[in-house]
């Protein structure tokens, strides 16, 4: 599947918010898995999310666990 597994563990750890979005960043991995990511001082906060379409207008979002407690590999496996 092209475009899947775009993230690396290092990128999850070192990502900084874009200047226009001072406090949060959206890190997609492909395959409907992403990490909304924010910083509080030097601390990185976020939770892996999986989006699933359940029909024409239904969109479900499942939390897979907080980063860094849940690794990128564990989130991919849970997806």
N, C-alpha and C positions, 0 to 999 in steps of 0.2 A: 504494500500500500504506500504510494508516494506521499511524502510530507508527514509521515508518522515518526515519532521519536525524535523531535527537534531539540528537546531539552537534554541537558546533561546535569549530573548532580552538582558539578562545579558552578554551572550557570544559575542553578537554583540558589546556591549559597551566596553568590557574589552579585546578583542582580541589584541594580539601583533604579529607583523610580526615574522616569523621564522628567526633564526639567518642567515641562508643562503640567505634569501630574506629580506634584511634589511628594505625595505620601503613598501612592500605590502604583503597582505595575501589574500587568496581565501577561502571564507567561504561558502560551499554548504549547502543548506537546504533540498535538495531532490526535486523531482518533477520539475526539470529543473529551480529551483530558486536558485540564489546565490548572495553573496555580495562580490564583489572585494573591498578590504578594505585597506586603507593606512593611515599612520600617518604623520602628519607634526608637529613636536614637540610633544605636548600633545594633539593636536586636531585630532580627528578621522574623516576621509573623506571616502566617498564611496557612491555607488548608487546601489540599488537592480536591478538585471538583470534577465530576463526570456528568456531562449533559447527554440526555437520552431523549430522542423523539418517540412519543407514544402514539402518534397519529398525525393528522393534518395540522392541528393547532395545539397539541399538547407537548409541552417541553418539561421534562423532569430534570432536576439537578440533584445529584447525590454527593454528599461529603464523604471523602475517603480517608480523612484523617489529617491532622495538623502537621505542618512542616516545622522543624526537622524531626519530629517524633516518628513520622512515617516517611520512609525514603522514596525516591523516585521509582526505584525498581518495585517496591511493594505496592505503590499506587498503580503502576502499570499492570501488575498482576491482579490486583483487586478489580481493575476496570474490566 
